[in-house]
Amino acid sequence: HRPEIRECARQAVIQEGEGFAGRELGYAHVRPVKPRIVEIVEFAQKMKYQRLGLAFCDGLSKEAKIVGGFFSSHGFDVVSVVCKAGRVPKEAIGILEHQKIRIGKFEPMCNPIFQAQVLNEEKTEMNVLLGLCVGHDSLFLKYASAPCTVLAVKDRVLVHNPLAAIYALDKYYSFLKPSG
């Protein structure tokens, strides 16, 4: 019943409804009309946010540049921070050489707490996650001060579309079905 929470919930419901056309014809006629990136912009506008944070994976730098530009083109002040910010070696948290991706080379760890701290210090009003790894996203969400949403999650095999495994459950991913 807190006013700021109520308003966020209210605007989220409005945004959900506006994501469909044909509502006036009944549920059997509704069809989705907006991609998630557009809904994020519209929701942020409804909430009167001006400063967006973009926490992104280094592997999606190209996409982050496009996303940041899209947000900026809609009037938002965008603060972005890459996962490898700080360049802390993986060995600093006890990672052994054979546990690294690039064995025998310097490899910075992802630093989601630092990403959250940067965006907290920059006083972002809403943060958007783009491709953070499992676990890293959890840490970011735990330490971020502003409300967060996810544009895309990390899925290296399925090109950041993890539901593809569920959609292909009867074919290529049948091994995911519970046994018994």
C-alpha positions in Angstrom: 0.0 0.0 0.0 3.0 2.3 -0.2 2.3 5.0 -2.8 5.5 4.5 -4.8 5.1 0.7 -4.9 1.4 1.0 -5.8 2.2 3.4 -8.7 4.9 1.0 -10.0 2.4 -1.9 -9.9 -0.3 0.2 -11.5 2.0 1.3 -14.3 3.2 -2.2 -14.9 -0.4 -3.4 -15.3 -1.1 -0.6 -17.7 2.0 -1.4 -19.7 1.0 -5.1 -19.8 -2.3 -4.2 -21.4 -0.8 -1.8 -23.8 1.4 -4.6 -25.1 -1.6 -6.1 -26.9 -3.8 -4.9 -29.7 -7.4 -6.1 -30.3 -8.3 -6.1 -26.6 -11.6 -4.4 -27.5 -12.6 -7.4 -29.6 -12.2 -9.9 -26.7 -9.4 -12.1 -25.5 -9.5 -14.4 -28.5 -8.5 -11.5 -30.7 -5.6 -10.1 -28.8 -2.1 -10.1 -30.3 1.2 -8.8 -29.0 2.5 -5.7 -30.6 5.6 -4.5 -28.8 9.0 -6.0 -28.2 10.4 -5.9 -24.7 12.8 -3.1 -25.4 9.9 -0.8 -26.4 8.0 -1.8 -23.3 11.0 -1.0 -21.1 11.1 2.5 -22.6 7.4 3.1 -22.2 7.3 1.8 -18.7 10.3 4.0 -17.7 8.5 7.0 -19.3 5.3 6.2 -17.4 7.3 6.1 -14.2 8.9 9.4 -15.1 12.4 7.9 -14.9 15.1 10.0 -16.5 18.3 8.1 -15.7 18.6 4.5 -16.7 21.4 2.1 -15.8 22.6 -0.6 -18.2 24.5 -3.5 -16.7 25.8 -5.6 -19.5 28.0 -8.6 -20.3 31.3 -7.9 -22.1 30.2 -10.5 -24.7 27.2 -8.3 -25.6 29.1 -5.0 -25.9 27.9 -4.5 -29.5 24.3 -5.0 -28.4 24.8 -2.8 -25.3 25.9 0.1 -27.5 22.7 -0.3 -29.7 20.5 -0.6 -26.6 22.1 2.4 -24.9 21.7 4.4 -28.1 18.0 3.4 -28.3 17.4 4.5 -24.7 19.2 7.7 -25.3 17.2 8.4 -28.5 14.1 8.3 -26.3 15.4 11.0 -24.0 17.0 8.9 -21.2 20.3 9.7 -19.6 22.0 6.3 -19.8 24.8 5.1 -17.5 26.3 1.8 -18.6 28.8 -0.5 -16.9 30.4 -3.7 -18.3 30.7 -6.9 -16.3 34.5 -6.9 -16.4 34.8 -3.4 -14.9 37.6 -3.2 -12.3 39.6 -6.0 -14.1 39.9 -8.1 -10.9 41.7 -11.3 -11.7 39.7 -14.5 -11.1 42.5 -15.8 -8.9 41.4 -13.1 -6.3 38.4 -15.2 -5.4 40.2 -18.5 -5.5 39.7 -19.6 -9.1 42.4 -22.1 -10.1 44.0 -22.0 -13.5 42.1 -25.1 -14.8 38.8 -23.4 -13.9 39.4 -20.4 -16.2 38.1 -20.1 -19.7 41.4 -18.8 -21.1 43.8 -21.2 -19.3 47.3 -19.6 -18.9 46.1 -16.1 -19.6 45.0 -13.1 -17.5 41.2 -13.3 -17.1 39.2 -10.8 -15.2 36.2 -12.0 -13.2 32.7 -10.6 -13.8 32.1 -8.0 -11.1 28.3 -7.6 -10.7 28.5 -6.1 -7.2 30.8 -3.4 -8.6 28.4 -2.9 -11.5 25.5 -2.3 -9.0 27.7 0.0 -6.9 28.6 2.1 -10.0 24.9 2.5 -10.9 23.9 3.2 -7.3 26.5 5.9 -7.1 25.3 7.3 -10.4 21.8 7.4 -8.9 20.1 5.5 -11.7 16.3 5.3 -11.4 15.9 2.0 -13.1 18.5 -0.6 -14.2 18.3 -2.9 -17.2 20.3 -6.1 -17.3 21.7 -7.3 -20.6 23.2 -10.8 -20.7 24.6 -11.2 -17.2 25.7 -14.7 -16.3 23.6 -16.9 -13.9 24.7 -16.0 -10.4 26.2 -12.7 -11.5 22.7 -11.5 -12.3 21.6 -12.6 -8.8 24.4 -10.6 -7.1 23.6 -7.6 -9.2 19.9 -7.7 -8.3 20.8 -8.2 -4.6 23.0 -5.1 -4.5 21.3 -2.7 -6.9 19.4 0.2 -5.2 17.1 1.0 -8.1 14.3 -1.2 -9.5 15.7 -3.6 -12.2 14.4 -5.3 -15.2 16.0 -7.7 -17.7 16.2 -7.2 -21.4 18.0 -10.4 -22.1 19.5 -13.2 -20.1 22.8 -15.1 -20.9 22.4 -18.3 -22.8 25.5 -19.0 -24.8 24.1 -22.1 -26.6 20.7 -20.7 -27.5 21.7 -17.2 -28.5 20.3 -15.6 -25.3 16.9 -17.3 -25.8 16.7 -19.9 -23.0 13.1 -20.8 -23.7 14.1 -22.3 -27.0 15.1 -25.4 -25.0 11.5 -25.6 -23.6 10.0 -24.9 -27.1 12.1 -27.8 -28.4 11.3 -30.2 -25.5 9.7 -32.8 -27.7 12.7 -32.9 -30.0 16.2 -31.8 -29.3 15.8 -31.1 -25.6 13.7 -34.1 -24.6 16.5 -35.0 -22.0 15.2 -32.0 -20.0 11.8 -33.8 -19.4 11.4 -35.1 -15.8 11.7 -38.8 -15.7 9.2 -41.0 -14.0 
